[in-house]
Amino acid sequence: MVSAWVLSLTLFLAGCSSFPESPAVIGADYPSSGIPTDVAWPSDWLEGFYGESDAVGGPIVGLRLEYVDASWVWRIRSLDPGADVLGQRPRESTRGREALVDASSLALVTQHEVELSEAELADPGVGPYEAAQLSGETYPSPRLIGLELTLVDNHPTWSITTYDTETDAVSVTSVDASSTPAA
């Protein structure tokens, strides 16, 4: 909780309109000591996060683990069409929310509005929790460190990034998100 407060204060002092850019490559900014064990595993929290946290405005369309200002955070992108003055949600909107949450406590650190890509606006049959389950994430390795909804041949596809805690190797795989996985 202290790290969330420190990161919030750091971002505030850097300027209210400042939101840290995401590194070009997932995992590129990690310290040589690796990911601490108290960083929450997505398979443990993704299922109920939408609806339980102020960090997301709607379904999650992307997440990545980042090391920002000496703190571990999850960068989470979600749909957030907002509402008009009558409280009605618009039917077609590209508006989304991007939030940084403390990677251990999942407390909201900061957030801002973003415009979502065509891929992020796709309606996947496989949600982020199912994608996390399909990632192969198991203790102690590999760890899921990134999910990104992309389009491959006009089909929604989860780009899944995992991190091998023993070798520091980062791997990327894809899962078709256009249909519900078989039970």
Number of C-alpha atoms within 10 A of each C-alpha: 13 9 19 23 14 15 23 18 14 12 19 14 10 12 10 9 9 11 16 12 7 14 12 8 8 19 22 11 14 16 10 7 7 14 19 11 10 10 16 18 18 24 20 12 12 16 15 10 18 16 12 9 13 13 25 22 21 18 17 25 26 21 23 21 28 24 19 18 13 12 14 23 28 26 22 22 29 25 24 22 19 17 11 9 7 6 8 10 13 10 7 8 14 14 17 25 23 26 24 29 24 26 26 19 15 19 19 20 22 21 18 14 17 16 15 19 14 13 19 23 20 18 16 20 15 20 21 25 19 16 22 25 14 15 24 15 19 12 10 10 14 20 22 26 23 25 29 22 28 23 19 13 7 11 16 24 26 29 21 25 23 23 22 16 16 10 9 16 11 18 14 14 11 18 15 20 24 18 14 12 13 4 3
